[in-house]
Every structure is written in structure tokens, then in C-alpha cells.
């Protein structure tokens, strides 16, 4: 149900009674012509399914390599969740061989390279202030600045908030800096879809504690990774809600309506303060905008 017991959004069919549709207009990025599209991007960021593994093995550059590690590294990687996190973010297959102190990595050349990089980051635990974005970014990195006063809120107790975002979006997230008196850079590694979902989730949390922060970095957020998906139409649309009533309706009970909207449209939909941000291919964004108006 929506606010005050009203009907919730039903993306694949209209509600039984007329809902107070959103009339606010979206602002959206222009996309290339249809001739530049190459297909759509899948909703799931995970590379663990049998189908995706089969596609990897059919690639000419598919192969296996080993990465030597120390006993301390092996202890860090022994957690199955840690290996799964690296595998999902890199879309490679990861196996720890403890008796030989090595990590077996299977996948395409790019997937293996990213898996090695992510494993190194996890084992190192801390990036440090001398982190150079260009040395780590091969089209798989988003760096978001988080104000110092909300770093703890974004991390959660024992890092549980960041870990839950990683699990949801198949990404690897690590704070780079160690000077807690200044804004902290948050590195988000993974595919374009997973990185975007993670980034917007963090931005939503930051805006909750520091209203107006999104406006200061709006252009950077909206134009990030434009056209950088397999379809060549990736972009971001935004809509500012007129009042609390609109955002309550669009959010739904415990965020249920927003999650339905994401699942049915295939787009990433997140609310940052009074702004709805929708990222995805052109078709996904069109569906999300249409469904939200119902």
C-alpha cells in the first residue's frame, strides 16, 4: 500500500482504484541514435550463473591463472563471502587453494585482471592517501567523496552497511583515505550497473544526514558513465518531487514501491533527498518514468 493506505504502484497493470499519479516532469539525458545500440545490459551484476560462466568459457581469451598469496592473505580470503565478492565484482571464477597458497582465477583476460586487482585490494585492506585513481581505473571504478561527519553512518557498525550494499549490487567498496578530519574518498569497483546502484545507495544515506550535499555534486553524478554500457544508451534521468506526499507515494511502505519499480523497469531507481534518480539504458529509463506516473 502507498501512503495513508492508498494503492501502491503496480507496474505491470494499473491499481484497482485511481492513484494520485506523479505530475512532476523528469529531466533526462539525450541518448545516441538506435544504430549505436548493441543490446541491453542484464539486471544482475553477478557473474556466478551457469549461463554467464558458459559465455566466458566460449570466449577466445578465456583462461586460468594462479596468484601466489601469503598465509595471512589466505586467512583473509578463506571467508567464502570474500571470494564471492571478488568473483561477482570481477565476473571471474575464484578458487582458493590453501595448501598451495594460491588463488586460481578463471575468466576472460579482463575478468582475470580485475579479479587479481580486487583480491590485492581485499588483502591489503587499506588503500591509503597515495591512492592514484588512474592506476586502478580501467572503466570499473567510481570514486565518491563522503563528508567526514557521515563516514561512520555510511559504513555502519563493523562496516555492515557497506557490506550489505556490496552484497546487493555485486561490487567491492573500500574507503581510500585515513585522515578522518577530511572528506573520505570511497572507491567502488565493479560493472557500471553495480557501481551506479552502490553509489546512489550511499548518496541517499549521505543526503539523509547532510541535506543539500547532492546538489553540490549533481553534475558529476548525473553525467557519470554516460553511454558506457553494452547498449551504448546508458544515462541518468532526474525528477524533483514537489512535496513529501509525492515522495512518500513513490517510496511506498518500507521502500517497497521503489523496489517494485526497479524490478519491473530494469532501471536503477533511488531517491536522494527530494530527488528521484533513475539510471539505466534508454528503454529501462523510459519504463521507469512511465511506471512512476501511474
C-alpha positions in Angstrom: 0.0 0.0 0.0 1.0 3.6 -0.6 0.8 6.4 2.0 -2.3 6.7 4.1 -3.4 3.3 2.9 -3.6 4.4 -0.7 -2.9 1.9 -3.6 0.7 1.0 -4.3 2.2 1.2 -7.8 1.5 -1.8 -9.9 4.0 -1.5 -12.8 2.5 -4.3 -14.9 -1.1 -3.2 -14.5 -3.0 -0.3 -13.1 -4.2 -0.3 -9.5 -7.8 -1.2 -8.8 -8.5 2.4 -7.8 -7.1 5.6 -9.3 -3.9 6.6 -7.6 -2.6 10.1 -7.1 -0.2 10.0 -10.1 3.0 12.0 -10.0 2.9 15.0 -12.3 6.4 16.3 -11.8 8.4 16.2 -15.0 11.7 14.3 -15.5 14.9 15.8 -16.8 16.8 13.3 -18.9 20.0 12.8 -20.9 19.9 12.6 -24.7 20.9 9.2 -26.0 22.6 8.1 -29.2 20.6 7.0 -32.2 19.3 3.4 -32.3 22.0 2.4 -34.7 24.6 2.8 -32.0 22.9 0.4 -29.6 24.4 -3.0 -29.2 21.9 -4.8 -26.9 20.8 -4.4 -23.3 22.7 -4.9 -20.1 21.4 -7.6 -17.7 19.8 -6.6 -14.4 22.0 -8.8 -12.2 25.6 -7.8 -11.5 26.6 -11.3 -10.6 28.9 -13.4 -12.8 28.2 -16.7 -10.9 25.4 -18.1 -13.0 25.9 -21.2 -15.2 24.9 -19.2 -18.3 27.4 -16.4 -17.8 30.1 -18.9 -17.0 29.4 -20.8 -20.2 29.7 -17.5 -22.2 33.0 -16.8 -20.5 34.4 -20.2 -21.5 33.4 -19.7 -25.1 35.5 -16.5 -25.3 38.8 -16.9 -27.1 40.7 -15.1 -24.3 39.2 -17.3 -21.6 41.8 -18.9 -19.4 43.1 -19.8 -16.0 45.9 -18.3 -14.0 47.2 -18.5 -10.4 48.0 -15.8 -8.0 50.5 -16.6 -5.2 49.5 -15.4 -1.8 50.8 -15.5 1.8 49.4 -17.4 4.7 47.9 -14.1 6.0 46.3 -13.5 2.6 44.8 -17.0 2.7 43.3 -16.3 6.0 41.6 -13.2 4.7 40.4 -15.0 1.6 39.2 -18.1 3.5 35.9 -16.5 4.1 33.6 -17.7 1.3 31.8 -14.4 1.2 35.1 -12.6 0.4 35.8 -14.9 -2.5 32.2 -14.5 -3.7 32.5 -10.7 -3.5 35.6 -10.7 -5.7 34.0 -13.1 -8.1 30.8 -11.0 -8.5 32.6 -7.7 -8.9 35.1 -9.1 -11.5 32.8 -11.6 -13.1 35.6 -14.2 -12.8 35.6 -17.6 -11.2 37.7 -17.7 -8.0 39.0 -20.6 -6.0 41.3 -20.6 -3.0 43.9 -23.4 -2.9 45.2 -23.0 0.7 47.6 -25.9 0.7 49.4 -24.4 -2.3 48.9 -20.8 -1.1 47.5 -19.6 -4.4 44.3 -18.3 -5.8 43.0 -19.9 -9.1 41.3 -17.4 -11.3 39.3 -18.3 -14.4 37.7 -16.0 -16.9 38.4 -13.7 -19.8 41.6 -11.7 -19.8 39.8 -8.6 -18.4 38.0 -10.6 -15.8 41.2 -12.2 -14.5 43.0 -8.9 -14.4 40.2 -7.3 -12.4 40.0 -10.3 -10.1 43.7 -10.0 -9.3 43.3 -6.3 -8.7 40.3 -6.8 -6.4 42.0 -9.7 -4.5 45.0 -7.4 -3.9 42.8 -4.6 -2.6 41.0 -7.0 -0.2 44.2 -8.5 1.1 45.8 -5.1 1.6 42.7 -3.9 3.5 43.6 -0.2 3.2 44.3 1.9 0.1 46.0 4.8 1.8 46.2 8.6 0.9 48.7 7.9 -2.0 46.0 6.1 -4.0 46.1 7.3 -7.6 42.7 6.8 -9.4 44.3 6.4 -12.8 46.5 3.5 -11.6 43.4 1.5 -10.7 40.7 2.6 -13.1 40.1 0.6 -16.2 36.5 1.5 -16.6 35.5 -0.3 -13.4 35.9 2.4 -10.8 33.7 5.1 -9.3 35.2 7.4 -6.6 32.7 9.2 -4.4 33.7 11.8 -1.8 31.9 11.3 1.5 31.8 14.1 4.1 33.7 13.2 7.3 30.7 13.7 9.6 28.8 10.9 7.8 31.5 8.3 7.1 30.6 6.3 10.2 26.9 6.3 9.2 27.7 5.2 5.7 30.0 2.4 7.0 27.7 1.1 9.7 28.8 -0.8 12.7 31.7 -3.0 11.7 31.2 -2.0 8.1 27.9 -3.8 7.9 26.2 -1.1 5.8 28.9 -1.1 3.1 28.9 -4.9 3.1 25.1 -5.1 2.6 25.4 -2.7 -0.4 28.2 -4.8 -1.8 26.0 -7.9 -1.5 23.1 -6.2 -3.1 25.0 -4.8 -6.1 27.9 -7.2 -6.6 30.6 -4.5 -6.0 33.7 -4.1 -4.0 33.8 -0.9 -1.8 36.6 0.5 0.2 37.4 3.8 1.8 40.7 5.2 0.5 41.8 7.8 2.9 42.8 7.6 6.6 42.5 11.3 7.6 39.2 11.3 9.4 39.1 15.1 9.6 38.6 15.5 5.9 36.1 14.1 3.3 36.8 10.4 2.6 37.1 9.0 -0.9 35.0 5.9 -1.3 36.2 3.6 -4.1 33.5 1.4 -5.7 34.7 -1.3 -8.1 32.6 -3.4 -10.5 30.4 -3.2 -13.5 28.6 0.0 -14.5 25.3 -1.1 -13.1 26.6 -2.4 -9.8 28.7 0.7 -9.3 25.8 3.0 -10.0 23.4 1.2 -7.7 26.0 1.3 -4.9 26.8 5.0 -5.5 23.2 6.1 -5.3 22.6 4.0 -2.2 25.5 5.8 -0.5 24.4 9.2 -1.8 20.9 8.6 -0.4 22.4 7.8 3.0 24.6 10.9 2.9 21.7 13.1 2.0 19.7 11.8 4.9 22.4 13.2 7.3 23.6 16.2 5.3 20.7 17.7 3.2 21.9 19.6 0.1 25.1 17.5 -0.4 23.7 16.0 -3.7 23.2 19.5 -5.2 26.9 20.3 -4.7 27.9 17.3 -6.9 24.8 16.9 -9.1 26.5 17.3 -12.5 29.2 14.8 -11.6 26.7 12.3 -10.6 24.2 12.7 -13.4 26.8 12.6 -16.2 28.9 9.7 -14.7 29.5 6.7 -17.1 27.2 8.2 -19.8 26.8 5.7 -22.7 29.4 3.4 -21.0 27.3 0.2 -21.2 27.0 -2.6 -23.8 23.8 -0.9 -25.2 25.5 2.5 -25.7 22.5 4.2 -24.2 23.3 4.3 -20.6 22.3 7.5 -18.9 20.6 9.2 -15.9 17.3 11.0 -15.5 16.2 13.0 -12.5 13.0 14.3 -11.1 12.4 16.6 -8.1 9.4 15.7 -6.0 7.0 18.6 -5.3 6.3 17.7 -1.7 6.6 14.9 0.9 3.3 13.4 -0.3 4.8 12.6 -3.7 8.0 11.1 -2.3 6.0 9.0 0.2 3.8 7.7 -2.5 6.7 6.9 -4.8 8.7 5.2 -2.0 5.9 3.1 -0.6 5.8 1.2 2.7 9.4 0.4 3.8 10.6 1.3 0.2 8.5 -1.4 -1.4 7.2 0.6 -4.2 10.6 1.9 -5.2 12.0 -1.7 -5.3 9.0 -2.8 -7.4 9.7 0.0 -9.8 13.4 -1.1 -10.1 12.5 -4.8 -10.7 9.8 -4.1 -13.2 11.6 -1.5 -15.3 15.1 -2.9 -15.0 16.4 0.5 -14.2 18.2 1.7 -11.0 15.8 3.9 -9.1 17.0 5.7 -6.0 15.6 8.7 -4.0 18.3 11.2 -2.8 16.5 13.7 -0.6 13.7 15.1 -2.7 15.2 13.9 -6.0 14.4 10.7 -7.8 17.4 9.5 -9.8 17.0 6.8 -12.5 19.9 5.2 -14.3 19.9 2.6 -17.0 19.6 2.1 -20.7 17.2 4.3 -22.6 14.5 1.6 -22.6 14.8 1.0 -18.9 14.6 4.7 -18.0 11.6 5.1 -20.2 9.8 2.3 -18.5 10.7 3.6 -15.0 9.4 7.1 -15.9 6.2 5.7 -17.3 5.5 3.4 -14.4 6.1 6.1 -11.8 3.5 8.3 -13.5 0.8 5.6 -13.0 
